[in-house]
Amino acid sequence: MTLGKCITLIAATTALTASSMAVAETVRRGLVACISEELLDEAVTYATKHDNNGLMQLLTSGQCTVLNVGAPVSVISLGFMTATIRYRGLKLFTPSEAVR
């Protein structure tokens, strides 16, 4: 392989990797984040119904947490309603407004 082809291949790989990398952000709102989208939906339902017992069970089980405002996160994907983030080493799902 020629040097020119190597440089082109490296540049293309770097461009693809950079476009799919997580973006470093900070938490903007102290909302709940969970280890799965299903648990996030459950937590949001509990919060909407003011079911503190159900929400506390998710939090104390370690399946969900409340994000600390200003804490660093890596945004893996930012959807319209849900964001996938890396927070304190864990891949979590949170409402997008937590990191927008």
Secondary structure as UniProt FT lines:
FT   HELIX           3..20
FT   STRAND          23..26
FT   STRAND          32..34
FT   HELIX           37..48
FT   TURN            49..50
FT   HELIX           52..60
FT   TURN            61..62
FT   STRAND          64..66
FT   TURN            69..70
FT   STRAND          72..78
FT   STRAND          82..87
FT   TURN            88..89
FT   STRAND          90..95
FT   HELIX           96..98
//
